[in-house]
Amino acid sequence: MIGVSRYSDELIEEIRINNDIVDVVSEYVKLEKKGKYYFGLCPFHKEKTPSFSTDPTKQIFYCYGCNKGGGVFQFISLYEKLDFIESVRFLADRAKIQLPEEDDEEQVEKARQKQEIMKTNLLAARFFFDILNSPRGEAARNYLKKRGISEHTVRKFGLGYSPADSDSLLKHLISKGCSESVVLKSGLALTGKSGGLYDRFRGRVMFPIFDVR
């Protein structure tokens, strides 16, 4: 396995730029342009009406049916069932961009940890989204409505809500197999004076950011 930390932000950005998301997705999904977006049948769940959109300006995809979304690396990761590192290699090969040689064990371990942190943040984003759309998120939904933010916008950008109690997210992530150390490194939890962990974000509307860095 190649250590993703060996790949500079500049190299990863070069790979992304040379893999236009519309071109990549079109190799797997039949897309039709509607306005400034491209729509097609979602490849990640069964549907009869296209709810899978691709935004060429923001270089992201999003499915309004199953709520999967992200950039070109995330699409390849989901469709080809690859981890992030393998997705980088896959798209580098597609764009004929040469990658550094295989890294040492220390770098491989750093890459593994980075991958776990990314996975943890994606799980957190889904958790916040689900909470916003549950009875616990009613006050937050009303707040967004008063601010003129539509349900369409909420779904498109995956907005969420973090519960006010101290460890809802932490318990959820641990139940999904995330270790406390990774949750702490991800920035989603903080260490209290007693040494225990608690959620960093509580009682807030959440705006997830999908970025390879």
Secondary structure, 3 states (H helix, E strand, C coil): CCCHHHCCHHHHHHHHHCCCHHHHHHCCCCCEEECCEEEECCCCCCCCCCCEEEECCCCEEEECCCCCEECHHHHHHHHHCCCHHHHHHHHHHHCCCCCCCCCCHHHHHHHHHHHHHHHHHHHHHHHHHHHHCCHHHHHHHHHHHHCCCCHHHHHHHCCEEECCCCCHHHHHHHHCCCCHHHHHHCCCEEECCCCCEEECCCCEEECCCCCCC
